[in-house]
């Protein structure tokens, strides 16, 4: 899958520097984290080249180790930029700090040494256990190397603590908490701002799994948007609760507005009643953080009153939705028509709009095969939008709107 270089550049900075995935085990899951050693043998997931057998490529570990920036997340805590951030916050050792390790390690194993298997190493960063769950109870039987394990099923692995990463809602849950929410004091100290877009993040990991149909990428994007909205609103609440500076409250608000823009369009096609409920709650969120007078009680009431639960429900519905070129076309037209919202959502929300149009356009054009002139116009419009959100000094809402209009003219 090819991407415009500008699309990747400002996101890749976040992945190289921060590289977080949330700690993965479900509340019910238990057992020890075994580390990468048990997955890395050549006859399991450490093969030198791809050798597809069912869903297994046999080189998943190799891809992760050589190409996935998550493998470097622990080491990145002692690079120059991280040390500078830590010094500003009075953190003596980043690799011993909850504040850093909650996203740059398998956090449950960091907090509880009894959860570490004999070969587990924190220095592996966001490793196999982090996404796939504590492997003690399922690693050996799922490999089916012994006669007594020949009948072992995937469901048995899930019951034993493996995370169901084939389910997009579950997969997005594992990514979004660390790849979006961030302490405003870390931002003040120089940590990169976080924007989460599931389709893009999956594609440049790079994938170490078998990819599905073209429009599965749209399903990933859509699921990530809904959960992004939920986490963005929670981030907003955290900043209000912490009496953050107004600029960081409004920064979080603009991110939530960007996700709300795409989610509102999605939910219209999936569940109108749920859409009404979410829209009413988001109106309350907006009123609660009116510039200069954030109302934590009102904000909390909106979130706890059903918004968070509704978005979780919607994410599961979206993850089970079948997308196609027709739906992608409708989504793009609707998003590109939201020009009146651009001044309000600002650069942070604009970033989500630009990435959305790019994510939706790529599989759409491969099916619809637009004429050369229209394709070039759309490509240039997306490129301009991405350039405008690459750096704060580039942002120009009027130019961004012009590019949205130009893009819409090609559909």
N, C-alpha and C positions, 0 to 999 in steps of 0.2 A: 504494500500500500504506500503510495507516494503522497508527500505533504509539501505544501509551500514552505520553504525554509523559514520564512518570517513567522509562520504559525508555530513552528517548533521552538524557535529560539528563546522566546521569553518564558515558555513553559519549561523548557529543558533546564534553564537556570535554576528553577525551583527544585527539579528532580535531582540534579547533580549535587546541589548544596544540602537540601533538606532530606530527600529520599525517605519520607516516612510512610509506613503502612500501620494501621492501627493494630494493637495486640488482638489476637484473633479468636481465642477460644470462647465458645458460648458459655452461658452461665451454668449449663448442665455438664459441660465437658470438664473432664479432669484428667489426671495423668501427667507424666513428665514430658518435657520437651527434649527431643533426642538429638537435635542438631542436624547438620547437613550430611554427616558421614554416612548414615544409613541410606541416603537417597542417591549418593554420588557414584556408586559402582557402575561399571560400564554395562552390566547386564540389567541394570534398573533404569536410572535417569541420568547417568553420567556418560553416555555414549558420545563419541566424537562427532557423529553426524546424525541427522534425522533418520529414523527408521520407524515408520508409522505402523503400529499394531493396535487396532481399535482406536481408542482415544489417546494412546501413549506414543510419544515421539521418541522416547529413550534418550533424548539429549536435553531434557528440561533443566537439569542441574547445570550442565555445561553452558547453556544459554544464559541462565541466571548469573553464573559466576563470571562469565566473560563479558557480558553485554548489559546486564541489568544493574542500574545504579543503586538499587536497593541493597545490593551486596556491599556497597561502600558506605552505607549510612552511618555505621558506628565509627569508621575511620574518619569520616567527614567532621565528626565532632571535635577533632583536634587540628583542623586546618586553620589557616590564618583568620578567615572571616568568622568562623565559629568561636575562636578564642577571643576575638574582639568583642563579639556579642556577649559572651560569658563574662568578660571583664567588666563590661558596662553594667551588668546585672548583679555583679558580686558573686558569680558562680565560680568556685575554685576549680572544680574538676568536672568538665562536661560529661565525661563517661561514668560519673558517679552521681549525677544529678537527676532526680525524678523529672524535673522540668524538661530535660533534654531526652532522657532515655525513654520517656513514655511514648515517643514516636520513632526513636532511632535504634530501637532494640526490640526483642521479644520481651515486652515489659513485665509480663507476669513472671517470667523466669528471672528477670532482673530483681524484682521485688521479693521473690521467694526462692532461695537457693535449693530448697527441697524439691522444686519442680524441674530441676536441671538433671538430665541424664548424664552419664559418665563422659560422653563425647560432645556434649553441648558446649558451645562457646558463644559468649555474648558478642565477641568480636565479629561474628558472622553477620551481624546487623539484622536486617529484616529478611530472615531466611525462610526455609520451607515451612517450619513450624508456625511462623507468624501468620501466614495466609491460610495454611491448610490445617492448622490446629495441632495440639499436643499429640505426638505420634506414638506414644508408648503403647497404647492399647490396640493400635491398628497397623503399625508399620510392618511388622513381620507377617501377619496373616494376609494383608492386602497384596503382598508380593507373591503369595501362593507358591512358596518354594518347598513347603512340606506337605506330605499327603493329607494331614489333618486340616490343612487350610485350602484344599482344592475347591471346596464349595463356598468359600468366603465371598460374600457379595458386597457391592458398593454400599448398600444400605447398612450392612453391618459395620462398615467403616464409619459411616456417618453417625450411627448409634454409639460408636466407641470414641467419638470426639473429633472426627474429621469434619472440617467445614465444607459445606456444599457449594463450592465455587463455580459449579456449572450453573447454578441459579444466579441470575444477574442481580437480583435484589440483595441476596446474601453477599455476593462479590462486591457490589457497590458499598454496602454497609462496612465491609472490611477496609475499604480505601478512604471513604469520604471523611471520616472523623479526623484523621491526621492530615489529609491533603486539602482541608479547607479551614477548619477551626484553628485559630492560633491566638495566643495571648497577645493583647495589644502592647504589653511592655516589651515583648520580644520584637515586635515590629518597630517600636520606638528605638530599640537598640540596634536595629539594622537587619533583622531576619527578613527574608523575602516575603512579600505578600503572597497569600495562597489563593489560587483560583483552581477549582476542580472541574474537569471535563472528562468523563469516563471514557469516551471513545478515543480521544487523543492520548490519554495516559496509558490505556491498554496497548495502543498501537506502537508507542515508542518505548515500551518497557525493555525489550520487544517481547511479543507474545511467545510463551513457551508452551503453548497449547494449540490444538487444532482449531483453526478459525472457521466460523460458520459461513452462512450466506452473507451477501453484501449488506443487506438491511438488518442483519444482527448488530451491525455497528450503530445503526440508528436506535435500536432497542437499548443498547448500552448507553448511548448518549442520553436518551430519554429517561432511563432509570436514574442515571446520575444527576440529571437536572432536578428531579423530584426530591431525592435525598439531599442534594445540595441545598435546596430551599430550606428543608428542615434544619440542617446543620447551620446554615447561615443565620436563621432566626435565633437559634440557640446561642450562636456566637454573639449576636446582637444583644441578647439578654445578659450574657456574661459580662459584656463591656458596660452595660448600663448598671448592673449590680456592682461592678468594681469601680464605679465612678470614673470611668475612662474619660480622657479628653474628648471634647465634642467631635474633633476631626476623626477619631477612631470609631466613635459611635456612628457617625454618618458614613464612614467608609464601609462598615458592616451593613448598614442599612442599604446602601447602594448595591452591594453584592446580593443581598436578599431580594432587592427589587429586580435585579437582572434574572435571577432564578425564577422569581414569581412571574415575570413576563413570559418565559418559555413554558413554565408549568401550567399557567392559566390557559395557554393555547393547547397544550397536550390534553389537559383534563376535559376540555370541551368535547374531545373526540372519544373519550373513554368512559366518563361518568359525570354527567351534568349535575346531579345532585351533590356529589362530592365536590365538584367545582364551585358550586354556590357556597358551600360551607367553608371551603378554603379561602375563597374571595372575601367573605365576610370577616374571617379571622385576620387575613392580611390587611384589611382596611383598619382593623383595630391595632395591629402592629404599627402601621404607619402613623396613626393618631397618637400612639403611645410614645413615639420617638420624634415628635415634631421638634424642629430645631430649637435647641436651648432649654427644652423642658421635658426630658424623658420621664415617663411614668412607669416605674418598674411593676407596680401592682397591676396596672392595666395590661402591660406587656405579658406578664406571667399568666394572667387570666386568659389571654388569647391563646397562648401556647398550650397551657394545661387544659384549657377548655375544649380541646379537640383538634387543634391545628397539627400538633406533632403526631398524634395518632392517625389523623386523616392522611397525612403525607406518607406515613409508613404504609398504610393500606394502599394508597395510590401507587406507591413504588412497586408493590407486588403485582398490581394489575398491569402496570406499564411493562414490567419485566415479562409478563405473559402475553403481551400484545404482538401480533404479527404486523410488521411494517412493510410497505412496498413503495414503488416510485410515485404512485398517486398520492399516498398519504404524505410522503416527503415533500411533494410539490405543494400540497395544501399548507403544510407546516411552514415551509419557506416563505410562501406568500403572506401568511399571517404574521410571521416574525418580521419580515421586511417592511410590513405596513405599520409597524409600531413606532414610526418616526417621532411622534409627539412625545414619546416617553424618554427619548435619548437625553435631553437636557437634564431630566430628573435622575436618571439612573447613572449618569456620569461615566467616567472611564471604566470603573470596575464593572458596572452592569453592561457597558458597551463591549467589554472583552467577551462576556458570555454570549452576546448577540453575534459578534463576529465569528466566534468559534462554532456557534450553533449553525450558522448559515454554511460555513465550510464543511462541517460534519454531515449536514443533510444534503449538500450539493454533490459531494463526491460520489456516493452510490447512485444518486438520481441521474447524474449525467452519464454514468456508465450504461444505464438502461435506456434513457431517453435520447441519448446521442444528439445533443443540440447542434445547430449549425455553427460553423467555425466562428463567425462574427459574434454570435450570442455567447458562445463558450469563452471567447477572449474577453468580452465585456464583463462577464460574471467573474472570471478569474481576476481581472484587474480590480474590480470592485472589492472582492474579498481581500485581495492583497493590500489595498489601500486601508481598509478597515483594520486589518491586523497591524499594519504599520502605525496607525493612529493610536492604538492601545498598547504598543510595545513599550513606550516610555511616557511618563507623565508630561514631559515637555512637548510630546507629539500630539497630545489630545486636542482635538478641535471638533466640537459636537456638530457644528454646521457641515463641516467636510465629511464627517461620519454619516450624517443624514443623506447627503448627496450620494454617497457610495451605496447606501441602502436603496435609494430610489433607482440608481443605475442598475443594481443587481436585480431588483424586482422587475425591471423592464425586460429582462431576458427570459423570464419564466413563462 
